[in-house]
Amino acid sequence: MALTCIALNCSLKPRSGAPSSTDTMIDLVVGELTQHGVENLGTVRVVEEDVKPGVTSDEGEGDAWPALRRRILEADILILATPVWLGQMSSVAKRVLERMDAFLGETDGQGRMPSFGKVAVTAIVGNEDGAHRISADLYQALNDVGWTIPAGAVSYWVGEAMGSTDFNELPQVPKIVRSTASMLASNAVHLATMLKDRPYPGVDSQN
């Protein structure tokens, strides 16, 4: 059975707004994953979903998170993509991580969170600095809530300081960015295949 992936675009822009460089980076990563036979379940522009603030899996009437949570957990590979704002991940990305905090209390009889056995990678775009810090923060948070992070799990591009060119305006994807995305995809598929064949055993939660 083929592996599947889903992408969360944590841009602050709705689809009706200006073109998103985050979408361009997602397209690059998804394109590399599909070359390994991964089925793409689509991209969710999170800002267009009414994801309520909170740290549970259902924050009540009108909360879009429960349905989005189901879609995320149906996939084998999660692509969490964010632009850089003020050197940090977007507030939308932070909200996604906050809602995943509920996984900590949703373990099975072997102490495994619903995200155990699934792989997460990141995609980051912006100008100036921030990609390394954001990837470090995302790795820590995603691992805390049960995701497994492969080697080389970030594909990113940052433009020059105070520059005006966005990633989606480049005439072509820089060779090193494409190479990094290719390695990310190869490692993610390798790890996701291993985990699907041999899930984490967990431990007896009664001990």
Backbone torsions as a table, in degrees:
resi	resn	phi	psi	omega
1	MET	NA	132.0	-175.8
2	ALA	-66.5	147.1	172.1
3	LEU	-71.2	156.5	178.9
4	THR	-127.4	155.4	176.3
5	CYS	-136.0	156.0	173.0
6	ILE	-138.8	144.8	-179.7
7	ALA	-116.0	138.0	172.3
8	LEU	-108.4	113.3	176.7
9	ASN	-90.0	111.1	-176.9
10	CYS	-97.9	29.4	172.9
11	SER	-61.1	154.3	174.3
12	LEU	-83.1	-8.0	-175.7
13	LYS	-93.6	132.5	170.7
14	PRO	-71.9	166.3	-179.1
15	ARG	-60.3	-29.5	-178.6
16	SER	-76.4	-8.3	-179.3
17	GLY	-85.5	-161.8	-179.8
18	ALA	-63.9	154.5	178.2
19	PRO	-53.8	143.9	-175.4
20	SER	-103.4	122.4	173.4
21	SER	-64.7	-26.5	177.7
22	THR	-62.9	-39.3	175.5
23	ASP	-62.2	-39.4	-180.0
24	THR	-62.7	-41.7	177.8
25	MET	-67.8	-39.9	176.8
26	ILE	-59.7	-45.0	179.9
27	ASP	-58.3	-38.4	178.4
28	LEU	-63.7	-48.5	-178.3
29	VAL	-65.9	-44.7	179.6
30	VAL	-62.4	-40.0	178.6
31	GLY	-59.8	-40.3	177.7
32	GLU	-68.2	-39.0	179.2
33	LEU	-65.6	-41.1	-178.2
34	THR	-65.5	-25.4	176.1
35	GLN	-66.4	-18.8	175.7
36	HIS	-97.3	12.7	176.9
37	GLY	86.1	9.7	-179.8
38	VAL	-76.3	134.2	177.3
39	GLU	-87.3	127.5	-179.0
40	ASN	-87.0	120.1	179.0
41	LEU	-88.9	1.3	174.6
42	GLY	113.3	173.0	178.0
43	THR	-116.9	133.1	178.1
44	VAL	-106.3	122.3	172.7
45	ARG	-84.8	97.2	-168.2
46	VAL	-60.0	-34.3	-177.0
47	VAL	-62.9	-20.3	179.2
48	GLU	-87.4	-8.0	177.9
49	GLU	-98.5	143.5	-179.0
50	ASP	-84.4	70.2	178.3
51	VAL	-83.3	111.8	-176.1
52	LYS	-72.6	153.7	172.0
53	PRO	-69.2	149.4	178.8
54	GLY	148.2	179.7	-178.0
55	VAL	-131.2	23.4	173.9
56	THR	-113.3	171.8	-179.7
57	SER	-83.6	-6.5	176.6
58	ASP	-153.1	110.7	-178.5
59	GLU	-97.8	23.9	170.6
60	GLY	97.3	-165.9	-172.5
61	GLU	-54.1	130.6	176.9
62	GLY	84.4	-4.0	-177.6
63	ASP	-74.2	123.0	-179.3
64	ALA	-83.9	-10.2	-175.7
65	TRP	-61.9	-43.3	-177.2
66	PRO	-54.4	-44.4	179.2
67	ALA	-68.5	-39.3	178.6
68	LEU	-67.9	-38.9	177.6
69	ARG	-57.8	-43.9	179.1
70	ARG	-60.6	-43.7	-179.8
71	ARG	-63.6	-41.4	179.8
72	ILE	-61.5	-45.2	-175.0
73	LEU	-78.3	-10.1	173.7
74	GLU	-76.4	-21.7	-176.7
75	ALA	-89.7	155.6	176.6
76	ASP	-86.4	-29.6	-176.6
77	ILE	-128.1	127.3	176.2
78	LEU	-104.1	129.6	171.8
79	ILE	-105.9	111.0	178.0
80	LEU	-101.8	110.5	-171.9
81	ALA	-115.0	134.8	-177.7
82	THR	-144.4	146.1	168.3
83	PRO	-80.0	167.5	174.7
84	VAL	-95.3	124.8	174.4
85	TRP	-129.9	120.8	-179.0
86	LEU	54.2	37.5	178.2
87	GLY	75.8	8.2	-176.1
88	GLN	-128.7	166.0	171.6
89	MET	-64.8	161.9	-180.0
90	SER	-69.2	159.1	176.5
91	SER	-63.4	-28.1	178.3
92	VAL	-66.2	-43.7	178.0
93	ALA	-62.5	-39.9	178.4
94	LYS	-63.2	-37.9	178.9
95	ARG	-64.8	-40.2	176.9
96	VAL	-58.6	-46.0	179.8
97	LEU	-63.6	-39.9	179.1
98	GLU	-62.2	-39.1	179.8
99	ARG	-70.9	-30.4	176.9
100	MET	-71.3	-13.1	177.6
101	ASP	-56.4	-26.5	179.8
102	ALA	-62.7	-23.4	179.5
103	PHE	-57.0	-29.7	-177.5
104	LEU	-59.8	-29.0	-178.8
105	GLY	-104.6	12.2	-176.1
106	GLU	-117.8	41.7	-176.4
107	THR	-82.8	156.7	176.9
108	ASP	-89.5	-168.7	-176.6
109	GLY	-64.6	-17.1	177.3
110	GLN	-103.5	14.3	177.0
111	GLY	76.0	15.9	-176.6
112	ARG	-92.3	129.6	175.3
113	MET	-72.1	160.0	-178.4
114	PRO	-61.9	-19.0	179.4
115	SER	-88.5	-7.3	179.2
116	PHE	-59.6	138.1	179.4
117	GLY	85.9	2.0	178.9
118	LYS	-115.6	151.4	-173.2
119	VAL	-106.4	141.0	175.7
120	ALA	-124.4	137.9	173.9
121	VAL	-130.4	166.7	-175.5
122	THR	-126.7	154.5	177.6
123	ALA	-138.3	127.4	-170.7
124	ILE	-135.2	135.9	175.8
125	VAL	-137.1	151.2	176.8
126	GLY	169.1	-176.4	175.2
127	ASN	-108.7	152.8	-178.9
128	GLU	64.7	-138.1	-169.6
129	ASP	-102.7	170.7	174.1
130	GLY	134.4	-23.4	-173.8
131	ALA	-62.8	-41.4	-179.3
132	HIS	-68.0	-43.1	179.3
133	ARG	-64.1	-44.2	-177.9
134	ILE	-64.1	-43.9	179.3
135	SER	-62.3	-38.7	177.8
136	ALA	-62.4	-44.8	179.3
137	ASP	-64.5	-41.5	179.6
138	LEU	-67.1	-42.9	178.7
139	TYR	-56.7	-47.5	-178.5
140	GLN	-62.1	-49.4	-176.7
141	ALA	-65.5	-45.1	-178.7
142	LEU	-64.8	-40.0	177.8
143	ASN	-66.2	-38.5	178.2
144	ASP	-57.5	-35.8	-177.0
145	VAL	-101.7	24.2	164.0
146	GLY	102.5	-7.4	-179.4
147	TRP	-77.3	151.0	176.3
148	THR	-102.0	132.2	-175.0
149	ILE	-106.3	120.4	177.6
150	PRO	-77.2	169.1	172.4
151	ALA	-63.0	143.4	178.1
152	GLY	59.6	48.0	-169.3
153	ALA	-89.3	15.6	178.6
154	VAL	-129.4	135.3	170.0
155	SER	-115.3	123.3	-175.1
156	TYR	-144.4	161.2	172.1
157	TRP	-145.7	132.4	172.2
158	VAL	-129.8	133.7	-179.6
159	GLY	-81.6	178.3	-177.7
160	GLU	-66.8	157.3	179.4
161	ALA	-58.0	131.1	178.9
162	MET	58.9	22.1	179.1
163	GLY	-77.6	167.3	-178.0
164	SER	-116.5	1.4	-179.3
165	THR	-93.9	128.4	176.4
166	ASP	-95.5	162.6	-177.7
167	PHE	-57.4	-40.1	-177.7
168	ASN	-75.7	-0.8	177.9
169	GLU	-102.8	-3.2	179.3
170	LEU	-68.1	142.2	179.0
171	PRO	-63.8	-28.1	174.9
172	GLN	-157.7	156.6	178.9
173	VAL	-69.1	128.0	178.2
174	PRO	-56.3	144.5	-176.4
175	LYS	-55.8	-43.0	-177.4
176	ILE	-67.6	-33.4	178.2
177	VAL	-68.2	-44.0	178.3
178	ARG	-63.5	-40.3	179.3
179	SER	-64.4	-40.5	178.4
180	THR	-64.5	-42.6	178.5
181	ALA	-64.0	-36.4	178.9
182	SER	-65.4	-42.7	178.5
183	MET	-66.7	-41.8	176.4
184	LEU	-54.6	-48.2	-177.9
185	ALA	-63.5	-44.8	-179.6
186	SER	-60.8	-45.5	-179.3
187	ASN	-68.2	-39.6	-179.7
188	ALA	-64.0	-43.4	179.7
189	VAL	-66.1	-42.8	178.9
190	HIS	-58.4	-47.5	-177.7
191	LEU	-69.2	-43.5	-179.2
192	ALA	-63.2	-36.8	177.7
193	THR	-64.9	-44.0	178.8
194	MET	-61.3	-44.5	-177.2
195	LEU	-69.7	-31.6	177.8
196	LYS	-70.0	-36.9	179.3
197	ASP	-75.9	-35.2	-177.6
198	ARG	-135.4	83.3	-178.1
199	PRO	-62.6	157.1	175.1
200	TYR	-58.1	134.2	-177.9
201	PRO	-76.5	-24.1	-175.0
202	GLY	70.0	-169.5	177.7
203	VAL	-136.1	159.2	177.9
204	ASP	-66.4	113.6	-175.3
205	SER	-70.2	-8.9	177.9
206	GLN	-83.1	-14.9	-177.9
207	ASN	-88.6	NA	NA
